[in-house]
Amino acid sequence: MDVRSGLAAAEALKLNREWFNAVEARRPFVTLHIAQTLDSRIAAADGTSQWISSPESLADNHGLRRLIDAILVGTETVLVDNPRLTAREENGDESPSQPLRAVMGLREIPADAAVRGTDGKFVHLPTRDPSEALELLFAEGVRHVMVEGGSRILSAFLAAGLVDELIVYLAPTLLGSGTPALTDLGISTLADAQHWNWDDAAGGAVHALGRDLRLHLRSGPSDGNKPAWTRSHTDHHEPFPGKDASDTTTGGH
């Protein structure tokens, strides 16, 4: 019998890269989700954000939710938007497979918050530190988490170099003011900019969804196994500067 090993190893690794990356890094694979306007706003000046994205983009996002282990948002998103953070079908019904709904931040989550649900798939992570949040999620068995907002949460994960994948829904809309998708990343010169790679897998690097575009990017080299960038050990960037700034709007519903 002719026994050969290693056949299609690269293809198998690509199919399971989220799980392999999580096991190797001892933390969940992190997908960062941003739904924004052309001028990088995730909400208008009055806080409204429903809906920046097209129905097709919203449906695509719910498809992604069905494939991951957990959704993560900050406490401010919960307090302002009261999202359910469930995966839903096109008809609005909840999908049979639901991710863990995780909220990070120091403020208490109201007992009647929609995110708590009734299925027991909710966890409050009492921390403002992205690394600690991932450690807690990994202990819960989470191997793939999608971070959905708000802007301080998104920025904190990017600034910490903890994002493996970016999925950006870009709407052909201009606001001129409002909540920016990202805040300070601790970058003051172009030489320190984060650089990302287009990912042609799973629908293509750039894909039209109704009137929107979905942009799909991976960190580091094309195999996605290395971080997009690293910080000097002398650098310091506080995840959530300011009083009780555990997050700022807006996440998905």
C-alpha positions in Angstrom: 0.0 0.0 0.0 1.4 3.4 -1.0 0.9 5.8 1.9 1.5 9.4 1.3 1.2 12.2 3.8 0.9 16.0 3.6 -1.4 15.9 0.5 -3.5 19.1 0.2 -2.1 20.3 3.5 -2.1 23.9 2.4 -5.7 23.6 1.3 -6.8 22.0 4.6 -5.0 24.7 6.6 -6.8 27.4 4.6 -10.1 25.8 5.2 -9.5 25.6 9.0 -7.2 28.5 9.5 -9.4 30.2 12.1 -9.3 27.1 14.3 -5.6 26.5 13.7 -4.7 30.1 14.4 -6.7 30.1 17.6 -5.1 26.9 18.9 -1.6 28.2 18.0 -2.1 31.7 19.5 -4.1 30.4 22.5 -6.7 33.0 21.9 -9.8 33.3 19.6 -9.3 34.2 15.9 -10.6 37.8 15.7 -12.8 39.1 12.9 -13.4 42.9 13.1 -16.7 43.9 11.5 -17.3 47.6 10.5 -20.4 48.9 8.8 -19.6 52.5 7.6 -20.3 55.3 5.2 -17.9 56.5 2.5 -16.5 59.0 5.0 -16.0 56.3 7.7 -18.9 57.1 9.9 -20.8 54.4 11.8 -23.5 56.7 13.1 -24.8 60.2 12.4 -24.3 63.1 14.8 -27.6 62.4 16.6 -26.6 58.8 17.1 -28.8 57.2 14.5 -27.3 54.3 12.6 -30.2 52.2 11.4 -29.6 51.5 8.7 -26.3 52.6 7.2 -25.9 49.2 5.5 -28.1 47.7 2.7 -30.5 44.8 3.4 -28.0 42.6 1.5 -25.2 43.6 3.7 -27.3 43.0 6.8 -28.2 39.5 5.5 -24.5 38.8 4.8 -23.6 39.8 8.3 -26.2 37.5 9.8 -24.7 34.7 7.6 -21.3 35.4 9.2 -22.8 35.3 12.7 -24.1 31.8 12.0 -20.5 30.6 11.4 -18.7 32.1 14.4 -18.5 31.1 18.0 -19.1 34.6 19.6 -20.1 38.2 18.9 -18.4 40.9 21.0 -19.5 44.4 21.7 -18.9 47.0 24.4 -21.3 48.1 27.2 -22.1 51.4 25.6 -23.4 49.7 22.5 -25.7 47.6 24.7 -26.9 50.6 26.7 -27.5 52.9 23.7 -28.8 50.4 21.1 -30.1 47.5 23.1 -29.2 45.0 20.4 -30.1 41.3 20.4 -26.8 40.2 18.7 -28.5 37.1 17.4 -28.0 35.4 14.0 -31.2 35.6 12.0 -32.6 34.2 8.8 -33.8 36.3 5.9 -37.4 36.1 7.1 -36.3 37.5 10.5 -36.5 34.2 12.4 -33.6 33.4 14.7 -31.2 30.8 13.2 -30.9 27.4 14.8 -27.2 28.0 15.4 -26.5 31.0 17.6 -23.1 32.5 18.7 -22.3 33.4 22.3 -23.2 37.0 22.9 -20.4 38.7 24.8 -20.2 42.2 26.2 -17.0 43.7 27.5 -16.8 46.7 29.8 -17.1 47.7 33.5 -20.6 48.9 33.6 -23.5 46.6 34.6 -25.7 45.2 31.9 -29.4 45.8 32.7 -31.4 42.7 33.7 -33.8 43.4 30.9 -31.2 44.0 28.2 -32.1 42.2 24.9 -28.6 40.8 24.6 -29.1 38.6 27.7 -31.8 36.5 25.9 -33.2 33.4 27.5 -31.0 30.7 26.0 -28.1 31.1 28.4 -25.7 32.1 25.6 -24.6 35.4 27.1 -21.5 36.5 29.0 -20.4 39.8 30.5 -16.6 40.3 30.4 -15.8 42.8 33.2 -12.7 44.2 31.5 -11.7 47.0 29.2 -8.5 45.1 28.1 -8.9 43.3 24.7 -6.3 40.7 25.6 -8.0 39.8 28.8 -11.4 39.7 27.0 -9.9 37.2 24.5 -8.4 35.1 27.3 -11.8 34.9 29.0 -13.5 34.0 25.7 -10.9 31.3 25.0 -11.6 29.8 28.4 -15.3 29.7 27.4 -14.4 27.5 24.4 -14.6 30.4 21.8 -12.2 29.9 18.9 -13.6 32.5 16.5 -15.1 35.9 17.7 -16.5 38.7 15.6 -16.0 42.2 17.2 -18.8 44.4 16.1 -18.4 47.7 18.0 -18.4 50.4 18.9 -15.6 52.5 17.7 -13.5 52.5 20.8 -13.7 48.7 21.0 -12.8 48.3 17.3 -9.9 50.7 17.8 -8.7 49.0 21.0 -8.4 45.6 19.3 -6.6 47.2 16.2 -4.2 49.2 18.4 -3.4 46.0 20.4 -2.5 44.1 17.2 -5.2 41.5 18.0 -7.2 41.5 14.7 -6.8 38.7 12.2 -9.4 39.6 9.7 -11.3 42.8 8.6 -14.8 42.7 7.1 -15.9 46.2 6.1 -19.4 47.0 4.7 -19.0 50.3 2.8 -22.2 52.2 2.1 -22.3 54.9 -0.7 -23.4 57.5 1.9 -21.9 60.6 3.2 -22.6 62.2 6.6 -19.8 64.7 7.1 -20.1 64.3 10.9 -21.0 61.8 13.5 -19.3 58.8 15.1 -16.1 57.7 13.3 -15.5 54.0 12.7 -12.2 54.3 14.4 -10.5 56.5 17.0 -6.9 56.7 18.0 -4.7 53.7 17.1 -1.6 55.2 18.6 -0.1 55.9 15.1 1.5 59.2 14.6 3.6 58.7 11.4 2.9 56.9 8.1 5.8 54.6 8.7 3.9 53.0 11.6 0.7 52.5 9.6 -1.1 49.2 9.6 -1.0 47.4 6.3 -3.6 44.7 5.3 -3.9 42.2 2.5 -6.9 41.6 0.3 -8.5 38.2 0.9 -10.0 36.6 -2.2 -11.5 33.7 -0.3 -15.2 33.5 0.7 -16.8 35.7 -1.9 -13.8 37.8 -3.0 -11.8 40.6 -1.5 -14.3 43.2 -2.8 -17.9 42.0 -3.3 -21.0 44.0 -4.2 -24.0 43.6 -1.8 -26.9 45.6 -3.1 -25.7 49.2 -3.1 -22.8 48.4 -0.7 -19.4 46.9 -1.1 -18.0 44.3 1.3 -14.2 44.5 1.8 -12.5 41.4 3.1 -8.9 41.7 4.3 -6.5 39.6 6.3 -3.6 40.6 8.5 0.1 40.0 7.8 1.3 37.9 4.8 -1.0 36.2 2.4 -1.3 33.1 4.6 -2.7 35.2 7.4 -0.6 33.5 10.1 1.2 36.6 11.3 -0.1 39.9 12.7 -0.6 42.9 10.5 1.9 44.8 12.6 3.6 44.9 16.0 4.1 47.6 18.6 7.4 48.4 20.2 7.7 47.1 23.7 8.2 50.7 24.8 4.9 51.8 23.3 1.8 52.2 25.4 -1.7 52.8 24.2 -4.5 52.8 26.8 -7.4 50.7 25.4 -10.2 53.0 26.5 -8.9 56.5 27.4 -11.3 58.7 29.4 -13.8 58.2 32.1 -15.9 55.0 31.8 -15.1 54.8 28.1 -15.7 51.1 27.9 -17.0 51.6 24.4 -18.8 54.0 22.2 -21.6 53.2 19.8 -22.5 51.5 17.5 -22.8 47.8 17.1 -25.0 45.6 15.0 -28.4 44.3 15.9 
